[in-house]
Structures are given as structure tokens and as C-alpha cells.
Amino acid sequence: MMTTQTALVETSSEWTSACEVQQQFMQHSRPAIDTLDYNACCRQMHALGGDFYDFVPLAENRLAIAIGDASGKGLAAALMISNVQSSLRTASFFAGHDGPAVLDVVNRQLYQSSRADRYATLFYGVFDSANRTLRYVNAGHNPPMVIRRDGSILWLEAGGAPVGMFPDWKYEEGLVELHPGDIVLAYTDGVTEATNPDSEEWGVEGPRKVVAECGGQCADDIVDAVFASMDEFTRGFQSDDATIVALQVH
């Protein structure tokens, strides 16, 4: 007969295993891309969380970039976002250059395997090193910002509904031409909705101002600078998972 103590030990062991699996999903190699420096960081509130990012090398010196955020929190969100990342990785191996096709696969898979009230926001882009273009699909995610070298801002909004909501949604693809000195910043709502002790949100202006001052810095430093500024604003308090992806174009 299983004792309460034994059950707690087994539950703790299963939880640890789940955390290790999710952490492995977040440990990505970063193949060198001639015209792009890139990095990302995911800070979960707890051991398991609902955010993720991914980098998937594709043929012809292209790179797929993804960032997502599952609805809900805790174990349920972690299981959902693991499902999203697994489906996305599989689809990208077969149709990685075709963003709408990849999102269609992820959307159908998630819709069939999740409850009706479960969904995830997802941004998927493919950077082409040869011509410095980014083709992308934004499935209900916070629009990433492109901060041009001249200081102008472009928001990456084309796409459609979050994945898992509607089984037959047709996703649109956007295309942006990038130039040396441009910075692309993608993030989850744990960044923009971070609050200070007065319950004020950091908003999109928070990371925008940081990145605007990061011209010439590497992607690693940009990610560090955004998190450092967010922590200063919130006085170190984090109320949600927070993920940042930074691309610095050369």
C-alpha cells in the first residue's frame, strides 16, 4: 500500500522530471547566421511555465524563430506549450519555409488535443540571410517590434487568431525587409504587463526605450538590458512568465 510520504516523493519526482523536459526544450543550439546575431531568454515564474521560444535552422542559410505563450498558468499551460513546440518543430522540418503551413499544422493539432477554452499565442518567422528578409505569421501574439536604425518602428502584426481556437483558420503571412542595424524584439505579455509597486504596467514603451538605446550592441546584451530595465521598473517583482527574443541584423 502506498503511503502518503511515498506518494509525495513520487509526485515530486514526476514534477522534477517534467521540469527537466521543459528545460531541455529551452536549451537550443544557435547556428551561426552570416547577417544575424540573435539570442533569447525565458524566465518562468515557477519551475514549469507557459512561455517558450525556439530557433530552428533551415536549409539555404535560413533560420526559423518562434515565441509563444499558452493560456492559463502552471502545469496545464506548460503541457500545452510543450505540445505547441513539439508540433511546431515537427512541422518546420517538413515545411519550415512556409509559415502559414506550419501554423496550420500547429493550430489543428492543438485544437484536436486541447479543451475548447485552451489556446496559445504564437509568432513564427523565417529569416533569410541572403536577402535579410523576415517572413512571419503572428497568431494572436504581442506584435514584435522592428526598431530601424533611424529610430522608426514597425510592428509585425500580420497573421490571425491564436492557435487552438479555430480548426480551419487561414493564416496570412507578412514580409519585412531588414537592414544592417535594425533590431527585432519579440516578447510575451509577461514583459509588457510587468507592474511596479504602484500597479503601473511597463507597457510596450518600456522595452522600446531600452532597445532604442541598444544600437550596435549584440543580441545577448539587448536581452540582458531589457530584463535589467524591467526588473528595475518592477523592483524585482515578477507576476508572470516573461520571454524575450532579440535579433540584431548585420
TARA-V186357 format. One record per residue. N is the residue number from 0. RES is the residue in three letters. PSI is psi in degrees with one decimal (none if undefined). Layout:
<<N:RES:PSI> <N:RES:PSI>>
//
This chain:
<<0:MET:133.4> <1:MET:127.6> <2:THR:164.4> <3:THR:-40.1> <4:GLN:-42.9> <5:THR:-42.6> <6:ALA:-41.6> <7:LEU:-38.5> <8:VAL:-44.6> <9:GLU:-40.2> <10:THR:-42.8> <11:SER:-40.0> <12:SER:-41.7> <13:GLU:-40.4> <14:TRP:-42.8> <15:THR:-41.9> <16:SER:-41.3> <17:ALA:-40.1> <18:CYS:-41.6> <19:GLU:-40.0> <20:VAL:-44.3> <21:GLN:-38.7> <22:GLN:-35.4> <23:GLN:-36.2> <24:PHE:-30.0> <25:MET:-6.3> <26:GLN:97.4> <27:HIS:142.4> <28:SER:152.0> <29:ARG:89.2> <30:PRO:142.8> <31:ALA:133.3> <32:ILE:127.2> <33:ASP:-42.5> <34:THR:16.8> <35:LEU:133.2> <36:ASP:132.7> <37:TYR:152.9> <38:ASN:167.7> <39:ALA:163.1> <40:CYS:135.8> <41:CYS:120.4> <42:ARG:104.2> <43:GLN:148.1> <44:MET:-39.2> <45:HIS:-175.2> <46:ALA:-35.7> <47:LEU:142.1> <48:GLY:177.9> <49:GLY:9.4> <50:ASP:156.8> <51:PHE:160.9> <52:TYR:162.3> <53:ASP:149.0> <54:PHE:125.5> <55:VAL:112.2> <56:PRO:135.3> <57:LEU:170.9> <58:ALA:162.5> <59:GLU:37.1> <60:ASN:43.4> <61:ARG:157.9> <62:LEU:128.0> <63:ALA:134.9> <64:ILE:129.9> <65:ALA:148.3> <66:ILE:138.9> <67:GLY:166.5> <68:ASP:117.6> <69:ALA:149.9> <70:SER:151.7> <71:GLY:-171.1> <72:LYS:171.0> <73:GLY:-147.7> <74:LEU:-42.2> <75:ALA:-44.1> <76:ALA:-38.5> <77:ALA:-42.1> <78:LEU:-40.5> <79:MET:-45.7> <80:ILE:-28.9> <81:SER:-37.7> <82:ASN:-44.3> <83:VAL:-48.3> <84:GLN:-39.6> <85:SER:-45.9> <86:SER:-41.1> <87:LEU:-44.0> <88:ARG:-45.2> <89:THR:-47.0> <90:ALA:-37.0> <91:SER:-26.5> <92:PHE:-30.2> <93:PHE:-31.9> <94:ALA:37.8> <95:GLY:-31.0> <96:HIS:-15.7> <97:ASP:91.0> <98:GLY:-50.6> <99:PRO:-36.4> <100:ALA:-40.9> <101:VAL:-46.0> <102:LEU:-33.0> <103:ASP:-43.7> <104:VAL:-48.1> <105:VAL:-43.2> <106:ASN:-47.1> <107:ARG:-41.9> <108:GLN:-45.5> <109:LEU:-39.4> <110:TYR:-40.9> <111:GLN:-23.9> <112:SER:6.1> <113:SER:162.2> <114:ARG:160.8> <115:ALA:-27.3> <116:ASP:10.8> <117:ARG:137.7> <118:TYR:175.9> <119:ALA:142.2> <120:THR:147.4> <121:LEU:132.0> <122:PHE:129.6> <123:TYR:122.3> <124:GLY:153.4> <125:VAL:115.0> <126:PHE:127.6> <127:ASP:111.4> <128:SER:-30.4> <129:ALA:-40.6> <130:ASN:8.9> <131:ARG:46.7> <132:THR:153.0> <133:LEU:110.0> <134:ARG:136.4> <135:TYR:160.1> <136:VAL:127.3> <137:ASN:106.0> <138:ALA:76.8> <139:GLY:13.4> <140:HIS:160.3> <141:ASN:125.7> <142:PRO:120.1> <143:PRO:154.4> <144:MET:139.0> <145:VAL:115.6> <146:ILE:109.6> <147:ARG:161.7> <148:ARG:-28.2> <149:ASP:2.7> <150:GLY:-9.4> <151:SER:157.4> <152:ILE:138.0> <153:LEU:133.0> <154:TRP:134.5> <155:LEU:94.5> <156:GLU:-20.5> <157:ALA:138.9> <158:GLY:-101.4> <159:GLY:-152.3> <160:ALA:158.1> <161:PRO:151.4> <162:VAL:141.6> <163:GLY:-6.3> <164:MET:-50.0> <165:PHE:122.9> <166:PRO:-26.5> <167:ASP:23.4> <168:TRP:135.4> <169:LYS:114.5> <170:TYR:140.5> <171:GLU:150.6> <172:GLU:137.4> <173:GLY:160.2> <174:LEU:130.8> <175:VAL:134.3> <176:GLU:128.7> <177:LEU:158.5> <178:HIS:156.5> <179:PRO:132.4> <180:GLY:-16.1> <181:ASP:146.5> <182:ILE:132.2> <183:VAL:127.1> <184:LEU:120.4> <185:ALA:150.3> <186:TYR:161.1> <187:THR:170.8> <188:ASP:-11.6> <189:GLY:-18.0> <190:VAL:-56.3> <191:THR:-24.9> <192:GLU:9.7> <193:ALA:137.4> <194:THR:151.3> <195:ASN:178.8> <196:PRO:-18.0> <197:ASP:11.5> <198:SER:24.5> <199:GLU:137.1> <200:GLU:146.8> <201:TRP:-37.2> <202:GLY:-175.7> <203:VAL:-21.3> <204:GLU:-28.6> <205:GLY:-62.8> <206:PRO:-31.7> <207:ARG:-45.5> <208:LYS:-38.3> <209:VAL:-49.2> <210:VAL:-34.0> <211:ALA:-24.0> <212:GLU:6.2> <213:CYS:15.5> <214:GLY:129.5> <215:GLY:-12.4> <216:GLN:156.5> <217:CYS:164.4> <218:ALA:-37.1> <219:ASP:-45.0> <220:ASP:-33.9> <221:ILE:-46.2> <222:VAL:-46.3> <223:ASP:-40.4> <224:ALA:-39.8> <225:VAL:-46.3> <226:PHE:-39.8> <227:ALA:-42.0> <228:SER:-39.4> <229:MET:-42.9> <230:ASP:-37.3> <231:GLU:-41.3> <232:PHE:-42.1> <233:THR:-3.1> <234:ARG:33.1> <235:GLY:2.8> <236:PHE:130.2> <237:GLN:122.4> <238:SER:-4.2> <239:ASP:160.7> <240:ASP:144.3> <241:ALA:129.0> <242:THR:139.2> <243:ILE:134.7> <244:VAL:128.0> <245:ALA:133.4> <246:LEU:127.1> <247:GLN:116.5> <248:VAL:135.3> <249:HIS:none>>
//
